[in-house]
Amino acid sequence: MTTFQAYRIDKNEGQQQAGIETLSFKDLPEGDVLIKVHYSSVNFKDGIVSQPDNPMVKEYPIVPGIDLAGEVVESDHDSFKKGDRVIATSYEIGVNHHGGFSEYARMPAEWVVPLPDGLTLEESMIYGTAGFTAGLSIHRLEQNGLKPEDGPVLVTGASGGVGSMAVAMLAKRGYHVEASTGSAEHTEFLKRLGAESVISREDVYDGNLKPVKSARWASAVDPVGGEQLASVLSQLQYNGAAAVSGLTGGTNIPTQVYPFILRGISLIGIDSVQFPMDERKKVWHRLANDLKTKELFDDIKVVIGLEELPETLNQILAGQTRGRTIVKFG
Ligand SMILES: NC(=O)c1ccc[n+]([C@@H]2O[C@H](COP(=O)([O-])OP(=O)(O)OC[C@H]3O[C@@H](n4cnc5c(N)ncnc54)[C@H](OP(=O)(O)O)[C@@H]3O)[C@@H](O)[C@H]2O)c1
């Protein structure tokens, strides 16, 4: 019987236990495609899922890990065959369906994306959900009409996963990127990724909210939310947009109608989880082509083994990680 290692969280009489366990294929959920996982990655959401009182996990035990990339070893679905290299992110993966912190995973075929030409499995996980979300944010801003000549584009939470990937991708596309961070020690890192200027969170939001202020940015990629986002909205240029994906700065957006009706701005919601598969493949194609930031991957990635995962999950919740942490198997 094939056995393998996985990081699994269980609950007994209300007490949470988590650790590396030896599992077999019968421990995996049903699905059409059995994947030998080569890489996973660590996202903020994995940190939340690992918390005892998180509202997302409906049933235990759960193997977290919202991202995985690997090779198909068995498939009951016409779309995939043994040996195919694939990516699986989003949907219920790592939340209510065993995910990527495991040497093997079994997935419904509808959740699996063929690895696009031009990407390695490792690169796909350096992107992972964070990179996909950054790419999707830029894709949606460009659908809204954004072009490099429109002016500076702000990225908030810039040293995090979504933020750092967005900085690198926008710079690659020729945008003037202004990166906002609460971690001044990451200034050089952000400049290496392509930020023209690095500003503090306080420069974006000085504690003083007004409906509209001087217009500074053509658009913004915002994985932070909260008052920072309200402040961003008040400083967008005419017809600008903010693509909002996250909530590390809070869930309440204390804004008013004025920036919308006086400056024609748009607030674009970014959801990587249920984003439709046809469009999802297009964004992955862009990540392998015009958004590809290959030369920066080595700077962004931190590679760990499964045994280092518990510490990394705590660090990501405490905002102590930088760039993208990937888990390597084998
Ligand atoms: N909508 C979607 O589909 C989707 C997909 C992926 C992620 N997300 C969400 O996007 C957010 C970012 O995810 P991630 O993986 O990039 O996380 P991450 O790597 O932990 O980065 C988050 C960054 O946010 C900034 N930050 C942290 N606490 C803050 C605070 N109190 N106020 C302002 N900024 C703060 C920090 O950047 P600085 O130190 O540089 O300021 C931090 O590095 C999370 O809320 C995540 O759940 C959503």
The ligand as a Tripos MOL2 file, in Angstrom:
@<TRIPOS>MOLECULE
LIG
   48    52     1     0     0
SMALL
NO_CHARGES

@<TRIPOS>ATOM
      1 N1         -9.8610   37.6800   -3.3440 N.am      1 LIG1
      2 C1         -9.0980   36.6050   -3.5440 C.2       1 LIG1
      3 O1         -9.4260   35.7430   -4.3600 O.2       1 LIG1
      4 C2         -7.8230   36.4810   -2.7810 C.ar      1 LIG1
      5 C3         -6.7880   35.6560   -3.2380 C.ar      1 LIG1
      6 C4         -5.5740   35.6630   -2.5310 C.ar      1 LIG1
      7 C5         -5.4360   36.4190   -1.3840 C.ar      1 LIG1
      8 N2         -6.4800   37.1480   -0.9440 N.ar      1 LIG1
      9 C6         -6.3820   37.9980    0.2310 C.3       1 LIG1
     10 O2         -5.4300   39.0110   -0.0650 O.3       1 LIG1
     11 C7         -4.7780   39.4100    1.1400 C.3       1 LIG1
     12 C8         -3.2710   39.2790    0.9230 C.3       1 LIG1
     13 O3         -2.9290   37.9210    0.7460 O.3       1 LIG1
     14 P1         -1.3890   37.5080    0.6680 P.3       1 LIG1
     15 O4         -1.3410   36.0440    0.3970 O.co2     1 LIG1
     16 O5         -0.6510   38.4640   -0.1940 O.co2     1 LIG1
     17 O6         -0.9620   37.7700    2.1840 O.3       1 LIG1
     18 P2          0.4700   38.1500    2.7880 P.3       1 LIG1
     19 O7          1.5600   37.5450    1.9810 O.co2     1 LIG1
     20 O8          0.3830   37.8510    4.2370 O.co2     1 LIG1
     21 O9          0.5460   39.7490    2.5470 O.3       1 LIG1
     22 C9         -0.3120   40.6340    3.1600 C.3       1 LIG1
     23 C10         0.3620   41.9860    3.2960 C.3       1 LIG1
     24 O10        -0.5980   42.9260    3.7630 O.3       1 LIG1
     25 C11         0.0720   43.9460    4.4970 C.3       1 LIG1
     26 N3         -0.5750   44.0700    5.8040 N.ar      1 LIG1
     27 C12        -0.6120   43.1760    6.8040 C.ar      1 LIG1
     28 N4         -1.2840   43.6640    7.8510 N.ar      1 LIG1
     29 C13        -1.6990   44.9050    7.5020 C.ar      1 LIG1
     30 C14        -2.4340   45.9270    8.1540 C.ar      1 LIG1
     31 N5         -2.8900   45.7560    9.4010 N.pl3     1 LIG1
     32 N6         -2.6850   47.0720    7.4890 N.ar      1 LIG1
     33 C15        -2.2250   47.2480    6.2300 C.ar      1 LIG1
     34 N7         -1.5020   46.3110    5.5700 N.ar      1 LIG1
     35 C16        -1.2590   45.1520    6.1950 C.ar      1 LIG1
     36 C17         1.5120   43.5000    4.6440 C.3       1 LIG1
     37 O11         2.2660   44.1570    3.6120 O.3       1 LIG1
     38 P3          3.2410   45.4040    3.9250 P.3       1 LIG1
     39 O12         4.0170   45.0370    5.1440 O.co2     1 LIG1
     40 O13         4.0770   45.4920    2.7050 O.co2     1 LIG1
     41 O14         2.3570   46.5930    4.1590 O.co2     1 LIG1
     42 C18         1.4770   42.0340    4.3250 C.3       1 LIG1
     43 O15         2.7010   41.5460    3.8370 O.3       1 LIG1
     44 C19        -5.3450   38.5210    2.2430 C.3       1 LIG1
     45 O16        -6.4040   39.1950    2.8820 O.3       1 LIG1
     46 C20        -5.8680   37.3130    1.4810 C.3       1 LIG1
     47 O17        -6.8880   36.6440    2.2030 O.3       1 LIG1
     48 C21        -7.6600   37.1920   -1.6230 C.ar      1 LIG1
@<TRIPOS>BOND
     1     1     2 1
     2     2     3 2
     3     2     4 1
     4     4     5 ar
     5     4    48 ar
     6     5     6 ar
     7     6     7 ar
     8     7     8 ar
     9     8     9 1
    10     8    48 ar
    11     9    10 1
    12     9    46 1
    13    10    11 1
    14    11    12 1
    15    11    44 1
    16    12    13 1
    17    13    14 1
    18    14    15 2
    19    14    16 1
    20    14    17 1
    21    17    18 1
    22    18    19 2
    23    18    20 1
    24    18    21 1
    25    21    22 1
    26    22    23 1
    27    23    24 1
    28    23    42 1
    29    24    25 1
    30    25    26 1
    31    25    36 1
    32    26    27 ar
    33    26    35 ar
    34    27    28 ar
    35    28    29 ar
    36    29    30 ar
    37    29    35 ar
    38    30    31 1
    39    30    32 ar
    40    32    33 ar
    41    33    34 ar
    42    34    35 ar
    43    36    37 1
    44    36    42 1
    45    37    38 1
    46    38    39 2
    47    38    40 1
    48    38    41 1
    49    42    43 1
    50    44    45 1
    51    44    46 1
    52    46    47 1
@<TRIPOS>SUBSTRUCTURE
     1 LIG1         1 GROUP 0 **** ****
